[in-house]
């Protein structure tokens, strides 16, 4: 009974956060554009749900947010502040590109190898910060942030140097073979099977934290490292492993972009990611660090970004306005516990002493 009440309180508080985030976003756009709130709602609703194209594009945006958001969950639950999902996304894109252009196999097997390569390289990149944390005590916030820039410049070097296709005008790699393309799941759209991969990863993440010893260790370390150490848990091994999982899932986000959308690796003024790795932190927090919550939050933010893109096209809003909206959403997330505490005082939800 108590667990059911806790779940109900958590769900209601999350819905309240969503409602407040949307309402504040509408007010912001109304003030910024001079249009009425009703007109803003109509434009945003059409941008998110007004057509098959708009719906599928919003889901396309949600794919890397879900994958990278799940990655952030693994680190945060272990008490590690992985701010490097963006760099790990780039490294995953590198791993996917290498496997796509240098390995040959039938379509299903080739894609499986690409997924493994992206996960491995993204995970290895995050593991560096994990090792520095547990062995030398280096703050993981600093290392993961700095490694974001290193990853971006590695991509920049590769597509301007050894991996550049000189037959093309702009710096990029050659186009991937068809066996390295993620299949489209909605004909006539760009929505690809990366969405299915994201949902499968969410399911696996749920099972790990709910039923496995590894997930229990991660949660215990995140809640009380000293108690975890006294109980015989190997803190170093578990923390490094959680960072590997975190980076691996973020690497899959990079794979979903280069194999699902672009079918080549590019950088410079044509970015692989508009900041999905940074938005993933908000997705993880908004989702309450739960698998289902991340999926819901990723889809929510995907539709919000799709709607904002439509508003930008209709009214000339600067794309950077979305950063302001994400910031407001994060503030709403921080207030989620306040709502939860107030909900616990309601007659039907009050805990019995």
Secondary structure, DSSP 8 states (H G I E B T S, - for coil): -HHHHHHHHHHHHHHHHHHHHHHHHHHHHHHHH---HHHHHHHHHHHHHSSHHHHHHHHHHHHHHHHHHHHHHHHHHTT-----HHHHHHHHHHHHHHHHHH----HHHHHHHHHHHHHHHHHHHHHHHHHHHHHH---HHHHHHHHHHHHHHHHHHHHHTTT--TTSSSSB-----GGGS--BSSTTS--BTHHHHHHHHHHHHHHHHHH-HHHHHHHHHHH-HHHHHHTT--HHHHHHHHHHHHHHHHHHHHHHHIIIIISS-B-TTS-S-SSHHHHHHHHHHHTTT-HHHHHHHHHHHHHHHHHHHHHHHHH---TTHHHHHHHHHHHHHHTHHHHHHHHTTSTTT----
